[in-house]
């Protein structure tokens, strides 16, 4: 039976190759797979998990042809087929079959030495006669093979004698064999043609099934991509929610600080009320003193009346003693003058009492007026804060594009510092500004600056940083009616303007008195702005633009001077720019939101109980 099957195999080789001009990839793959089914390996093959067929060289097209044809066969020697590609001699591992073509420029003796003792069938192509175990050759333009039985025996490989008989020894041998088996081959041709028809039909069905499998695999890939996309969207939303929670916590801290300030102001008011109570107590004590003086005065008046009666009796009794009368009259006159002086003193005391009462009423009225004005002013400032907050962009800025943080700390309820951002096509504009003054005056300037930037960038589409500063300066000079050489209005603002070009990995920067700090590969570079504000100035040259190249992981920072100018520390001195740079170096490895938190914590620990002297605005961005 095995011999009959082998005859079919050889007939199949012949029929398939009869129309071929030498070997192509399909012929090579078919020969290797069919020959492998009828070679006997040693008993160790039963312990192998796979039947390994390997190709030596870089012919990936043949590799895929063999790989795809092996999938249709599935098993050889009752083992799943595994196809490998070894590009170099040193890569060769144990396999049942190793194919090598002379075109790959490998020496066959080195290949045989590498596989010696591995029970490996080495199938070669194009090498000299008898150099290899089994060598594919072309005879009369047709694919054939020749076998070296001795080399097969050295590796404990066995093939049937019929197989060896079909191998080419000489061209005459092959032609003689062909004549003898011509009749049998003709019969086998017909059988093979019928089998080929069945095989072709099965191949069509297999191809259709493979197409359906590929369509299902593509559908599964699309579903997986959809699931991954939704997962990424969910993760982004979670990040945004976490960021918002942190911002709410930060705002709660600000509210707690403001409540603490209100408590301190209430304590001050209570202290003033206590002072008023003390003054009221003093006035009450003076009232008591006046009352006591009135009692004494009344007693004195009664004594005077008695003295008058005695005086009358003395005058009658001593009418004859004129000298005594004179002295008595003189004493009476003195006492009368004393009474007049006492009455005048009482009148002054009453006036003082009325004046103290009037001052008390004025103090209470002023206290109520101050409280009312304070509440009215605070309500107005809080309303201005809401207006300013509405004009400022969201703290999330451009979370979908790049990682960032914004540290925004007004000195008072409203701020003279502000930031401005906008997405323009494939570019992102980021601005940090420091207006003249702080509190309400600074807030007016900041709202003026925000509205002008909206007009310049959004409406007029002016996006180059230097041109933005030039147009903004013209608008401020015109709006505030500033004149060259004048000294009435010197208001303006310092500003950093950045334009991120994502498509070209560029950063365009222009500054008015404010710099930009860029940290790349651990090194901080300072790009200074022009030494002039966005306002009237003795130097009115056009602002200059700086263009920088960015790469993934670079960070840059723009800010107002409030952070570096803050007093604090053990000696209550300014923080200064050099310490600010040190802080930025220390937090570089942290995510940007954590950088903002660390910078804020250091600012508060440096300031401690000292008052914040200026508004603070710091923006950090990682590309």
ChimeraX attribute file (.defattr): number of C-alpha atoms within 10 A of each C-alpha:
attribute: neighborCount
match mode: 1-to-1
recipient: residues
	/A:1	6
	/A:2	9
	/A:3	12
	/A:4	9
	/A:5	11
	/A:6	18
	/A:7	18
	/A:8	17
	/A:9	19
	/A:10	20
	/A:11	20
	/A:12	23
	/A:13	17
	/A:14	17
	/A:15	19
	/A:16	17
	/A:17	18
	/A:18	13
	/A:19	11
	/A:20	14
	/A:21	13
	/A:22	18
	/A:23	19
	/A:24	12
	/A:25	14
	/A:26	12
	/A:27	17
	/A:28	18
	/A:29	21
	/A:30	18
	/A:31	20
	/A:32	16
	/A:33	19
	/A:34	17
	/A:35	16
	/A:36	18
	/A:37	13
	/A:38	18
	/A:39	14
	/A:40	14
	/A:41	19
	/A:42	11
	/A:43	8
	/A:44	8
	/A:45	15
	/A:46	13
	/A:47	7
	/A:48	13
	/A:49	12
	/A:50	19
	/A:51	22
	/A:52	20
	/A:53	24
	/A:54	23
	/A:55	22
	/A:56	22
	/A:57	20
	/A:58	13
	/A:59	15
	/A:60	12
	/A:61	10
	/A:62	16
	/A:63	20
	/A:64	15
	/A:65	16
	/A:66	24
	/A:67	17
	/A:68	13
	/A:69	15
	/A:70	20
	/A:71	13
	/A:72	10
	/A:73	12
	/A:74	13
	/A:75	16
	/A:76	18
	/A:77	16
	/A:78	12
	/A:79	15
	/A:80	16
	/A:81	19
	/A:82	18
	/A:83	20
	/A:84	17
	/A:85	19
	/A:86	17
	/A:87	15
	/A:88	12
	/A:89	15
	/A:90	8
	/A:91	9
	/A:92	18
	/A:93	14
	/A:94	15
	/A:95	21
	/A:96	18
	/A:97	19
	/A:98	26
	/A:99	20
	/A:100	24
	/A:101	20
	/A:102	14
	/A:103	11
	/A:104	13
	/A:105	9
	/A:106	15
	/A:107	13
	/A:108	19
	/A:109	11
	/A:110	11
	/A:111	18
	/A:112	19
	/A:113	9
	/A:114	15
	/A:115	20
	/A:116	14
	/A:117	12
	/A:118	13
	/A:119	21
	/A:120	22
	/A:121	27
	/A:122	24
	/A:123	20
	/A:124	24
	/A:125	20
	/A:126	14
	/A:127	18
	/A:128	12
	/A:129	15
	/A:130	15
	/A:131	16
	/A:132	24
	/A:133	23
	/A:134	23
	/A:135	25
	/A:136	24
	/A:137	20
	/A:138	14
	/A:139	15
	/A:140	9
	/A:141	14
	/A:142	15
	/A:143	23
	/A:144	21
	/A:145	19
	/A:146	23
	/A:147	24
	/A:148	17
	/A:149	16
	/A:150	12
	/A:151	18
	/A:152	19
	/A:153	13
	/A:154	12
	/A:155	20
	/A:156	16
	/A:157	18
	/A:158	15
	/A:159	16
	/A:160	13
	/A:161	10
	/A:162	12
	/A:163	17
	/A:164	14
	/A:165	14
	/A:166	18
	/A:167	19
	/A:168	21
	/A:169	16
	/A:170	10
	/A:171	10
	/A:172	10
	/A:173	13
	/A:174	16
	/A:175	11
	/A:176	11
	/A:177	13
	/A:178	14
	/A:179	10
	/A:180	10
	/A:181	10
	/A:182	12
	/A:183	11
	/A:184	12
	/A:185	21
	/A:186	13
	/A:187	11
	/A:188	19
	/A:189	19
	/A:190	12
	/A:191	15
	/A:192	20
	/A:193	14
	/A:194	12
	/A:195	13
	/A:196	16
	/A:197	12
	/A:198	12
	/A:199	13
	/A:200	12
	/A:201	12
	/A:202	12
	/A:203	13
	/A:204	12
	/A:205	12
	/A:206	13
	/A:207	12
	/A:208	12
	/A:209	12
	/A:210	12
	/A:211	12
	/A:212	12
	/A:213	12
	/A:214	12
	/A:215	12
	/A:216	12
	/A:217	12
	/A:218	12
	/A:219	12
	/A:220	12
	/A:221	12
	/A:222	12
	/A:223	12
	/A:224	12
	/A:225	12
	/A:226	12
	/A:227	12
	/A:228	12
	/A:229	12
	/A:230	12
	/A:231	12
	/A:232	12
	/A:233	12
	/A:234	12
	/A:235	12
	/A:236	14
	/A:237	12
	/A:238	12
	/A:239	13
	/A:240	15
	/A:241	12
	/A:242	12
	/A:243	16
	/A:244	14
	/A:245	12
	/A:246	14
	/A:247	14
	/A:248	12
	/A:249	12
	/A:250	13
	/A:251	12
	/A:252	12
	/A:253	12
	/A:254	13
	/A:255	12
	/A:256	12
	/A:257	12
	/A:258	14
	/A:259	12
	/A:260	12
	/A:261	12
	/A:262	12
	/A:263	12
	/A:264	12
	/A:265	12
	/A:266	12
	/A:267	12
	/A:268	12
	/A:269	15
	/A:270	12
	/A:271	12
	/A:272	13
	/A:273	15
	/A:274	12
	/A:275	12
	/A:276	16
	/A:277	13
	/A:278	12
	/A:279	14
	/A:280	15
	/A:281	12
	/A:282	13
	/A:283	17
	/A:284	14
	/A:285	12
	/A:286	16
	/A:287	15
	/A:288	12
	/A:289	13
	/A:290	16
	/A:291	12
	/A:292	12
	/A:293	14
	/A:294	13
	/A:295	12
	/A:296	12
	/A:297	16
	/A:298	12
	/A:299	12
	/A:300	14
	/A:301	13
	/A:302	12
	/A:303	11
	/A:304	16
	/A:305	12
	/A:306	12
	/A:307	13
	/A:308	13
	/A:309	11
	/A:310	12
	/A:311	17
	/A:312	12
	/A:313	12
	/A:314	15
	/A:315	18
	/A:316	12
	/A:317	11
	/A:318	14
	/A:319	12
	/A:320	10
	/A:321	12
	/A:322	11
	/A:323	11
	/A:324	14
	/A:325	18
	/A:326	12
	/A:327	11
	/A:328	15
	/A:329	14
	/A:330	12
	/A:331	12
	/A:332	16
	/A:333	12
	/A:334	11
	/A:335	13
	/A:336	13
	/A:337	12
	/A:338	12
	/A:339	16
	/A:340	11
	/A:341	12
	/A:342	14
	/A:343	13
	/A:344	12
	/A:345	12
	/A:346	16
	/A:347	12
	/A:348	12
	/A:349	17
	/A:350	14
	/A:351	12
	/A:352	14
	/A:353	17
	/A:354	12
	/A:355	12
	/A:356	17
	/A:357	15
	/A:358	12
	/A:359	12
	/A:360	17
	/A:361	12
	/A:362	12
	/A:363	14
	/A:364	14
	/A:365	12
	/A:366	12
	/A:367	16
	/A:368	12
	/A:369	12
	/A:370	13
	/A:371	13
	/A:372	12
	/A:373	12
	/A:374	12
	/A:375	12
	/A:376	12
	/A:377	12
	/A:378	13
	/A:379	12
	/A:380	13
	/A:381	18
	/A:382	14
	/A:383	14
	/A:384	18
	/A:385	19
	/A:386	14
	/A:387	14
	/A:388	18
	/A:389	15
	/A:390	10
	/A:391	16
	/A:392	16
	/A:393	14
	/A:394	11
	/A:395	17
	/A:396	15
	/A:397	19
	/A:398	15
	/A:399	14
	/A:400	9
	/A:401	11
	/A:402	11
	/A:403	18
	/A:404	24
	/A:405	22
	/A:406	22
	/A:407	19
	/A:408	19
	/A:409	21
	/A:410	21
	/A:411	18
	/A:412	17
	/A:413	18
	/A:414	26
	/A:415	31
	/A:416	27
	/A:417	34
	/A:418	32
	/A:419	26
	/A:420	19
	/A:421	21
	/A:422	17
	/A:423	15
	/A:424	15
	/A:425	7
	/A:426	10
	/A:427	16
	/A:428	19
	/A:429	20
	/A:430	21
	/A:431	22
	/A:432	23
	/A:433	28
	/A:434	31
	/A:435	27
	/A:436	19
	/A:437	19
	/A:438	23
	/A:439	19
	/A:440	18
	/A:441	15
	/A:442	23
	/A:443	26
	/A:444	19
	/A:445	23
	/A:446	28
	/A:447	21
	/A:448	15
	/A:449	23
	/A:450	19
	/A:451	11
	/A:452	18
	/A:453	22
	/A:454	15
	/A:455	14
	/A:456	19
	/A:457	19
	/A:458	14
	/A:459	9
	/A:460	10
	/A:461	12
	/A:462	15
	/A:463	19
	/A:464	17
	/A:465	24
	/A:466	22
	/A:467	18
	/A:468	19
	/A:469	27
	/A:470	17
	/A:471	16
	/A:472	19
	/A:473	22
	/A:474	14
	/A:475	19
	/A:476	21
	/A:477	20
	/A:478	13
	/A:479	10
	/A:480	14
	/A:481	11
	/A:482	19
	/A:483	14
	/A:484	10
	/A:485	9
	/A:486	10
	/A:487	8
	/A:488	9
	/A:489	13
	/A:490	16
	/A:491	19
	/A:492	23
	/A:493	24
	/A:494	26
	/A:495	27
	/A:496	26
	/A:497	29
	/A:498	25
	/A:499	23
	/A:500	22
	/A:501	18
	/A:502	14
	/A:503	8
	/A:504	11
	/A:505	13
	/A:506	16
	/A:507	20
	/A:508	18
	/A:509	25
	/A:510	29
	/A:511	31
	/A:512	24
	/A:513	19
	/A:514	24
	/A:515	22
	/A:516	19
	/A:517	18
	/A:518	21
	/A:519	18
	/A:520	15
	/A:521	9
	/A:522	12
	/A:523	9
	/A:524	16
	/A:525	12
	/A:526	12
	/A:527	16
	/A:528	17
	/A:529	23
	/A:530	20
	/A:531	12
	/A:532	19
	/A:533	26
	/A:534	26
	/A:535	25
	/A:536	24
	/A:537	17
	/A:538	9
	/A:539	10
	/A:540	14
	/A:541	10
	/A:542	12
	/A:543	20
	/A:544	16
	/A:545	17
	/A:546	15
	/A:547	13
	/A:548	12
	/A:549	11
	/A:550	19
	/A:551	12
	/A:552	9
	/A:553	14
	/A:554	17
	/A:555	23
	/A:556	21
	/A:557	21
	/A:558	25
	/A:559	29
	/A:560	25
	/A:561	20
	/A:562	20
	/A:563	25
	/A:564	18
	/A:565	17
	/A:566	24
	/A:567	20
	/A:568	20
	/A:569	15
	/A:570	8
	/A:571	7
	/A:572	13
	/A:573	13
	/A:574	16
	/A:575	19
	/A:576	14
	/A:577	13
	/A:578	9
	/A:579	12
	/A:580	15
	/A:581	13
	/A:582	11
	/A:583	15
	/A:584	21
	/A:585	14
	/A:586	11
	/A:587	15
	/A:588	17
	/A:589	12
	/A:590	11
	/A:591	13
	/A:592	21
	/A:593	17
	/A:594	15
	/A:595	22
	/A:596	21
	/A:597	16
	/A:598	16
	/A:599	17
	/A:600	17
	/A:601	12
	/A:602	13
	/A:603	21
	/A:604	14
	/A:605	11
	/A:606	19
	/A:607	21
	/A:608	15
	/A:609	9
	/A:610	13
	/A:611	11
	/A:612	21
	/A:613	16
	/A:614	23
	/A:615	26
	/A:616	25
	/A:617	24
	/A:618	24
	/A:619	20
	/A:620	21
	/A:621	19
	/A:622	19
	/A:623	17
